[in-house]
Amino acid sequence: GSAAQPGVGAVLSARRDWRRGAGSAWRNLFNARRSVCAPSAAMAAFVLGTWTSSGTSTSRCWRNRSVAPKQWCADALGAKCGGGAKRCKPRAARVAMSAGSAALSSEGDMSVPPQPKKSKKITPLGLLFLLVTFSWAVVLFVVMTAMHPFVKLFDDKRRRFHDYVAMRWAQLSMACVFCVPRVLGRENLPPPEQNAIYIANHQSFTDIYSMAWLNRGMKFVSKIEILRIPIIGWAMSYCKHVALRRGDRRGQVEAYRSMLNSLRDGNSLAIFPEGTRSSTGRMRRFQSGAFKASIATGVPIVPVTIVGTRELMPPEAYLPVRYPRGGISLIVHPMIYPQDKSDQEMSSLAFREINSCLPEALQAGAVSPA
């Protein structure tokens, strides 16, 4: 037994030494991986054009967007930058690479901007609106369901009966809570039988309800999540509104094709070219999908300014919260025809028209960039 004891101690000592050596080996491997991955991630993000996108920097050490690529790689390895010596964690480099990929995949029309945090504030007006809109939705959905086989048989491309019912539902939902928008510039509306692309600023979910007071049948280009709302979303599917999967490149292409097909079938479209509700009330940069569709089909653009819906139901609210002090107004501007115009020219012209009728505090400081 006494002879075996030194042998056991030697084994335990050797095991401790092996563990320490293994730990050191893992640390060396991690540091090597870090030194290799960080510059390659930074260069990948540079190639993908990360710093051409607007927004905050994607690396903790990237303080200046004009910095040279080699300097950015040096920063990613831990060189001095921004006035102090900091080391970029490997995660920061991976974030830079993923941001560059995201910039590439979202290039084009339908990027997904950050959404405001939702408010759970509930008011009597909000509860009344919820009760009214869903009550009318149930009643009119039964009517639409009963008539749907006949609509598909005789008017499958346009489904005008469903458009009429949906328009009346939106109008009844607002009228029953004593919130009726006024429409200015009706003389600028095209005849009911002429199809057009109606574009408007987007400040509130109730913009959709307000557009119904133009008394024109139209198909909305809407994010696919709205079509999943029970009853309301099903009714929108009956109407053949265009569903858009934001952030999905293939879904964007499919939505654009559906827009063109719907226009060629003689339908009008309603599009909010900002892509989402404005969190500040000021218009965001217009996306080009509506204007490209106008040029491709020859269908004119009808700019519409919506005022007052932001106060009724802010972007962060689930339900209406208060009556707007000045009421809700829809200002219809003269039509913009696509002949001899580029999509950038049409976008800038529509932006100026809509922006000009917003309250001064909500007007954008500059014309939408092309």
MORAMO-V23514 format. One record per run of one state. SS is the DSSP state (H for helix, E for strand, - for the rest). FROM is the first residue (numbers start at 1). TO is the last residue. If there is no record, write none. Layout:
SS&FROM&TO + SS&FROM&TO
This chain:
-&1&1 + H&2&47 + -&48&49 + H&50&52 + -&53&68 + H&69&76 + -&77&79 + E&80&81 + -&82&83 + E&84&85 + -&86&89 + H&90&105 + -&106&118 + E&119&119 + -&120&123 + H&124&155 + -&156&159 + H&160&175 + -&176&181 + E&182&184 + -&185&185 + H&186&188 + -&189&196 + E&197&200 + -&201&206 + H&207&214 + -&215&218 + E&219&223 + -&224&225 + H&226&228 + -&229&231 + H&232&239 + -&240&241 + E&242&244 + -&245&248 + H&249&264 + -&265&268 + E&269&271 + -&272&288 + H&289&297 + -&298&300 + E&301&307 + -&308&308 + H&309&312 + -&313&316 + E&317&317 + -&318&328 + E&329&336 + -&337&342 + H&343&356 + -&357&359 + H&360&362 + -&363&370
